[in-house]
């Protein structure tokens, strides 16, 4: 199921209700006012009780918006429509994991790359780095500090990528939460075939490498294409990269 802005607002509201009245806060990070940013970086704090950005800086030189123009809703709208669903699912899964592991989340960091719209309408590839900023007396995350950097000089593709660094993270379960049914779409043998396709192997080479017949390889490839709805190796690899298969 694809997520939209209403889904995200509902999730954040429900999460906010769980956090209210849980006791005093403890700051993990300090002195954000004096953090130095380049012309292609911005920084904000999101509070999960009020679901508001409580601190913002650097948006004008980077994206062309004044800090006053940016709030949570307007920021979400600036995520590329094709990236929004996956970015939202990754963010939601990260918040849930961090919330479910109180006292062990102070060093959690989420790195995620996606496309963000500048004031001139252009989309730029960015890397968002989120870390815990405040916790309550139960050790649960109350707010997060997010630094956003331009990485278009490194990446100009449309793939959403992420790396979630966290204690006690079940990576397989996390990926299933993020990618849903597409993550388990292929059998283990089909995944072997896809890995060979990624290497550029021909059907004959795949057959030799996997010790199966060329006919079996062709049969697997047909099933893989049918499942993914793709019509070429290039389409298939793009599909797999977008859905966490590769």
Phi, psi and omega per residue, in radians:
X1 nan 2.295 3.128
X2 -1.400 2.497 3.113
X3 -1.676 2.549 3.019
X4 -2.169 -3.072 -3.070
X5 -1.104 -0.626 3.127
X6 -1.105 -0.689 3.113
X7 -1.076 -0.744 -3.118
X8 -1.182 -0.732 3.116
X9 -1.090 -0.703 3.127
X10 -1.120 -0.774 3.121
X11 -1.053 -0.799 -3.120
X12 -1.145 -0.638 3.109
X13 -1.142 -0.738 3.112
X14 -1.147 -0.692 3.110
X15 -1.143 -0.683 3.128
X16 -1.052 -0.740 -3.130
X17 -1.094 -0.605 3.141
X18 -1.207 -0.453 -3.046
X19 -1.590 -0.366 -3.012
X20 -1.140 2.433 3.070
X21 1.244 0.456 -3.074
X22 -1.678 0.133 3.038
X23 1.938 -3.134 -3.075
X24 -1.126 2.793 -3.118
X25 -1.768 2.659 3.033
X26 -2.216 2.204 3.127
X27 -1.408 2.316 3.070
X28 -1.518 -0.695 -3.132
X29 -1.969 2.760 -3.126
X30 -2.424 2.903 2.963
X31 1.050 0.725 -3.128
X32 -1.190 -0.423 3.138
X33 -1.033 -0.525 -3.033
X34 -1.754 0.131 3.065
X35 -1.184 2.232 -3.106
X36 -1.565 2.239 3.132
X37 -1.988 2.611 3.017
X38 -1.424 3.129 3.138
X39 -1.240 -0.166 -3.126
X40 -2.091 0.618 3.104
X41 -2.438 2.619 3.001
X42 -2.422 2.887 -3.061
X43 -2.517 2.460 3.037
X44 -2.625 2.770 3.037
X45 -1.968 2.283 3.040
X46 -1.958 2.199 3.119
X47 -1.685 2.173 -3.036
X48 -1.510 -0.077 3.017
X49 -1.460 -0.813 3.134
X50 -1.613 -0.213 -3.053
X51 0.941 0.818 3.129
X52 -2.304 2.696 2.958
X53 -1.417 2.000 -3.086
X54 -1.648 -0.133 3.092
X55 -2.688 2.426 3.140
X56 -2.590 2.465 3.022
X57 -2.764 2.607 3.004
X58 1.557 0.108 -3.072
X59 -1.317 -0.538 -3.102
X60 -1.165 -0.945 -3.127
X61 -1.171 -0.493 -3.086
X62 -1.452 -0.974 -3.017
X63 -1.974 -0.163 3.095
X64 1.567 0.197 3.074
X65 -1.921 2.470 3.030
X66 -1.235 2.701 3.129
X67 -1.025 -0.561 -3.130
X68 -1.201 -0.434 -3.141
X69 -1.351 -0.273 -3.036
X70 -1.712 2.193 2.910
X71 -2.382 3.139 -3.038
X72 -1.045 -0.779 -3.102
X73 -1.124 -0.806 -3.116
X74 -1.183 -0.583 3.116
X75 -1.141 -0.775 3.125
X76 -1.052 -0.629 -3.137
X77 -1.192 -0.345 -3.110
X78 -1.507 -0.123 3.039
X79 -1.277 2.367 -3.116
X80 -0.938 2.333 -3.116
X81 -0.932 -0.597 -3.134
X82 -1.323 -0.301 -3.125
X83 -1.714 -0.348 -2.946
X84 -1.002 -0.814 -3.075
X85 -1.027 -0.889 -3.092
X86 -1.205 -0.724 3.091
X87 -1.023 -0.743 -3.119
X88 -1.151 -0.738 -3.131
X89 -1.160 -0.678 3.089
X90 -1.123 -0.791 3.131
X91 -1.094 -0.753 -3.142
X92 -1.107 -0.799 3.136
X93 -1.101 -0.623 3.117
X94 -1.148 -0.786 3.134
X95 -1.102 -0.751 -3.138
X96 -1.090 -0.808 -3.139
X97 -1.086 -0.803 -3.114
X98 -1.099 -0.689 3.127
X99 -1.187 -0.619 -3.097
X100 -1.400 -0.086 -3.136
X101 -2.229 1.065 -3.112
X102 -1.095 2.547 3.135
X103 1.440 -0.129 -3.123
X104 -2.168 0.272 -2.981
X105 -1.965 0.061 -3.036
X106 -1.051 -0.535 -3.095
X107 -1.817 0.181 3.103
X108 -1.137 2.403 3.085
X109 -2.422 2.318 3.053
X110 -1.937 2.143 3.016
X111 -1.884 2.200 -3.141
X112 -2.519 2.331 3.135
X113 -1.941 2.430 -3.119
X114 -2.837 3.136 -3.124
X115 -1.764 2.348 -3.091
X116 -2.223 2.445 -3.041
X117 -1.539 2.299 3.048
X118 -1.495 2.993 -3.087
X119 -1.144 -0.406 3.125
X120 -1.503 0.095 3.113
X121 1.619 -0.230 -3.134
X122 -1.300 2.503 3.051
X123 -1.712 2.395 -3.141
X124 -2.150 2.479 3.101
X125 -1.378 2.230 -3.085
X126 -2.194 2.757 2.984
X127 -1.978 2.100 3.114
X128 -1.789 2.204 -3.132
X129 -2.031 1.943 -3.063
X130 -1.933 2.344 3.096
X131 -2.409 2.821 -3.138
X132 -1.222 2.308 3.135
X133 -1.875 -0.776 3.115
X134 -2.348 2.563 3.036
X135 -2.236 2.772 3.062
X136 -1.579 -3.056 -3.065
X137 -1.297 -0.056 2.991
X138 -1.647 -0.042 -3.111
X139 1.469 0.200 -3.123
X140 -1.560 2.507 -3.106
X141 -1.140 2.234 3.081
X142 -1.838 -0.628 3.131
X143 -2.529 2.807 -3.091
X144 -2.306 2.488 3.050
X145 -1.752 2.250 -3.062
X146 -2.178 2.142 3.064
X147 -1.893 2.250 -3.091
X148 -2.025 2.214 -3.071
X149 -2.229 2.531 3.073
X150 -1.295 2.134 3.080
X151 -2.163 0.375 -3.113
X152 -1.117 -0.391 3.094
X153 -1.292 -0.273 3.114
X154 -1.795 -0.647 -3.081
X155 -2.355 2.318 3.064
X156 -2.225 0.334 3.140
X157 -1.575 3.071 -3.106
X158 -1.830 0.350 -3.125
X159 -1.489 2.331 2.984
X160 -1.531 2.130 3.141
X161 -2.138 2.678 3.120
X162 -2.606 2.795 2.990
X163 -2.534 2.012 -3.131
X164 -1.854 1.996 -3.139
X165 -1.735 1.948 -3.077
X166 -2.687 2.629 3.077
X167 -1.224 2.560 3.030
X168 0.961 0.589 -3.138
X169 -1.502 2.157 3.004
X170 -1.500 1.680 -3.001
X171 -1.083 -0.673 3.134
X172 -1.130 -0.792 3.124
X173 -1.118 -0.664 3.135
X174 -1.125 -0.771 3.132
X175 -1.115 -0.662 3.107
X176 -1.129 -0.659 3.103
X177 -1.125 -0.688 -3.099
X178 -1.318 -0.882 -2.986
X179 -1.650 -0.216 3.081
X180 1.125 -2.496 -3.025
X181 -1.119 -0.449 -3.130
X182 -1.177 -0.419 -3.124
X183 -1.217 -0.572 -3.136
X184 -1.809 0.386 -3.028
X185 -1.177 -0.599 -3.007
X186 -1.901 2.596 3.051
X187 -1.303 2.948 3.139
X188 -1.088 -0.662 3.114
X189 -1.195 -0.669 3.091
X190 -1.138 -0.608 3.076
X191 -1.149 -0.631 3.067
X192 -1.078 -0.752 3.138
X193 -1.099 -0.772 -3.126
X194 -1.088 -0.706 3.104
X195 -1.066 -0.678 3.102
X196 -1.203 -0.667 3.091
X197 -1.079 -0.701 3.124
X198 -1.067 -0.583 3.118
X199 -1.307 -0.213 -3.109
X200 1.569 0.247 -3.101
X201 -1.228 2.515 3.036
X202 -1.394 2.967 3.112
X203 -1.015 -0.699 -3.136
X204 -1.152 -0.750 3.124
X205 -1.130 -0.676 3.113
X206 -1.110 -0.754 3.140
X207 -1.029 -0.773 -3.140
X208 -1.165 -0.793 -3.082
X209 -1.136 -0.597 -3.091
X210 -1.774 0.005 3.106
X211 1.027 0.823 3.060
X212 -2.330 2.990 -3.100
X213 -1.385 2.738 3.096
X214 -1.088 -0.607 3.111
X215 -1.117 -0.716 3.123
X216 -1.123 -0.686 3.097
X217 -1.061 -0.812 -3.125
X218 -1.079 -0.677 3.129
X219 -1.138 -0.753 3.108
X220 -1.098 -0.728 -3.118
X221 -1.091 -0.683 3.114
X222 -1.102 -0.746 3.129
X223 -1.137 -0.713 3.128
X224 -1.079 -0.788 -3.139
X225 -1.148 -0.691 -3.134
X226 -1.156 -0.776 -3.140
X227 -1.083 -0.722 -3.052
X228 -1.502 -0.290 -3.090
X229 1.302 0.336 -3.109
X230 -1.712 2.799 -3.085
X231 -2.175 0.026 3.124
X232 -2.662 2.855 3.115
X233 -1.091 -0.658 -3.138
X234 -1.109 -0.789 3.102
X235 -1.087 -0.733 -3.118
X236 -1.073 -0.827 -3.111
X237 -1.122 -0.662 3.099
X238 -1.112 -0.777 3.113
X239 -1.031 -0.809 -3.099
X240 -1.138 -0.678 3.126
X241 -1.206 -0.598 -3.140
X242 -1.310 -0.353 -3.063
X243 -1.983 0.320 3.022
X244 1.299 0.177 3.135
X245 -1.311 -0.654 3.106
X246 -1.990 nan nan
